[in-house]
Amino acid sequence: MVLNKEYRICMPLTVEEYKIGQLYMIARHSHEQSDSGEGVEVVENCACEDPEHGKGQYTEKRVHLSSRLPYWLQSLIPKLFYVTEKAWNYYPFTITEYTCSFIPKFHISIRTKYEDNNGSSDNVLGVPASELKDLSVDFVDIVYDEVNPRNYKEEEDLRYFKSVTTGRGPLVEGWRGGPHSGVLSEGNAWLEPTVLPIMCSYKLVSVSFEVWGLQTRVEEFVQRCVRDVLLLGHRQAFAWVDEWIGMDLSAVRAYEAEMIGKTNEKVAQGKAKPETEGEKAAEQKGVEGDVGGEEKLPLDHTGDEVGVGAAILSSNEGGESAAITSPSTPRNKSWFSWS
């Protein structure tokens, strides 16, 4: 059983503007969320091409996050733990996959499409009719939904933020329009947004964790985490608009390259620390598959791990030859992309 949810996140931007804003936000957000030894490490970043979606960018990352997991989940995994992300960015359509070699039955998938509207389109990601009846749609409000208190910054509070460059904001209640806006309308009709321009990120998130006794708990936990990341990331994308709105693609790629270097260095600092004998023993125990002393999970020997992250474009703008060697776009169900 797979837990599917669709998230719709509106922003006072155009799809074309967000092409730059998305890349800036991901690079900066990854750096800010990384600590010494934990965070996002970029492993591969190259051009790719797909017969259906055209040219894009492929990114593979490792996300080191073991100490950030809840204690009940930490008990199931080795001390030195990371998730791998593989992301295909064919903007305005993206695919991201996440897996973990220590838990081969764990998968997250996010398929994303961006449109210039206020979330009024239904089933833009082509969910089969047989699955639509069980699909819940969550309208995420980047202004009035509460962010985690540890991530709150007054300068990123969109109830008060006004862009100096674009003049957009502050965003008042009901800014998105539609039945999800919090403003009552006769017959629950779609109200017009009070802010223009407006765009929507449509994200289909699929979570699968096929481990008896833990499946529902883990899948629901992951969906909550995904929602928190989507809320914070899209909120920051607009809060930082004055810093990226004047960039072109070459400028934002240069910024990405700089941030990738800084973030990888930050993550590497903690990884370089020597392990204690206890940590070595805990890691070896996990590798052997003795997970939490209760249930043994088979190890994925393929080495083809999929992790957590979002597409970050490299400076290889043309990518003529890289498209041949980059991994092909996954078909059917692909796994997780919050960008």
Order of alpha helices (4+ residues) and beta strands (2+ residues): beta-alpha-beta-beta-alpha-beta-beta-beta-alpha-beta-beta-alpha-alpha-alpha-alpha-beta-beta-alpha
